[in-house]
Amino acid sequence: MTAPLPLLEAQARLFNLVSPLAVEAVRVEESLGRYLATPLIARRTQPPADLSAMDGYAIAGPGPWRILGESRCGAPYAGNIGPGETVQISTGAAVPLGADRVALREIAHRSADTLTVVGELPVAGQHIRRRGFDFSERETLLAAGTRIGPAQIAAILSAGWNRIEVRRKPRLTLIDSGDELSPDAENCTKDQIPASNGAMLAAMAMAFPAEIHRIGPIPDSLEAIVAAFDAGGESDLIVTSGGASVGDHDLIRPALEEWGAELQFWRVNIKPGKPLLVARRGPQIILGLPGNPVSSYTTAFLFLLPLLRHLSGSHTPCPQTIMMPIGTDLPATGPRREFIRAAADGAQVLPLGEQDSSALRALAMANAFIERPENSPEAKAGTDVPVYLLQNG
């Protein structure tokens, strides 16, 4: 039996098994959560002209100034102005050629067609947003691999794009297996537990615009598991929960062999989540996650979500840590990299009490994982440790 793989090696091997998905064009308004497949080059300059940053008067030279008219958003003043002249101007309106600053409405005094300023005159260029100060035509605005959120949607539209190129949505099949699982949380027998892993994993994957198909819970039988694999035959990624270990009723590996998938690696040197399985059949990837819910969540966080990012075109698919001080002493660790459920409040991070891989209460209370590398020495309270912030935090 081969030794468990280190975490980073296992992640790298997983990404090397499959390339990002095909490129498609979508409307910008429908691109939330997708990743740019190509760099976003601005088609226009923003702002397209010198614009006023405030309500007031665009003035030229020393005053007093003769008021010639008005510049409004969408209705700019048609002419130029010279020394001793001004136009009333609105925030966001085009500054007429010849104006060298904007006097705020609050310090302006208007008498008939003459303007004077009460107090200090603005300095040259004050309250003017210069053409192109945000970005210019043909400038690279966003890199390929950028995840599109609300701010990116606004920037892309402002850059002159109605449609953009992204990677197509991953097709994901989630399979819950186990004779002990009940599909009805309110009506379990004493020999059953509610099936929760499939719903949990689907909720985690919903952070992505993936097409999610759920199967199960199904019984621990070779025929049922192979049939479930067949049902997910068009998916890019099939994820199982439970049955990936070596017990008499852990049938994921023999079912994969019968289905025609090839095992790529099994077991990762992490705690919880050691019995992770990765297989491939053609272009399809199969992730076999442990059945214990905390192990399933942890391996989904470290493998399923990064793989969805990779397939979607992200250049940084793995979650990133931040450093935070711990609020209590932590003991030395053993030969496996540990992920400790914890509560982070911005000032410090505290491990939660129950760390058993079947205990859901602590996972539901956690908003962070403390990462403890292999064979870490004891860490005293106040020591900075690497922390992952979780989706449910």
GIFEN-V445439 format. One record per helix or strand. SS is the DSSP state (2 for helix, 1 for strand). FROM is the first residue (numbers start at 1). TO is the last residue. If there is no record, write none. Layout:
{{SS | FROM | TO} {SS | FROM | TO}}
//
This chain:
{{1 | 5 | 5} {2 | 7 | 16} {1 | 23 | 27} {2 | 28 | 30} {1 | 35 | 36} {1 | 40 | 41} {1 | 46 | 46} {1 | 51 | 52} {1 | 56 | 59} {1 | 65 | 72} {1 | 75 | 75} {1 | 85 | 89} {1 | 94 | 94} {1 | 101 | 104} {2 | 105 | 107} {1 | 108 | 111} {1 | 114 | 117} {1 | 128 | 129} {1 | 135 | 135} {1 | 140 | 142} {1 | 147 | 147} {2 | 150 | 158} {1 | 163 | 167} {1 | 171 | 177} {1 | 181 | 182} {1 | 193 | 194} {2 | 197 | 205} {1 | 211 | 218} {2 | 222 | 231} {1 | 237 | 241} {2 | 252 | 259} {1 | 262 | 266} {1 | 268 | 268} {1 | 270 | 271} {1 | 277 | 281} {1 | 284 | 289} {2 | 293 | 312} {1 | 322 | 326} {1 | 330 | 330} {1 | 337 | 344} {1 | 349 | 351} {2 | 360 | 365} {1 | 368 | 372} {1 | 379 | 379} {1 | 384 | 389}}
//
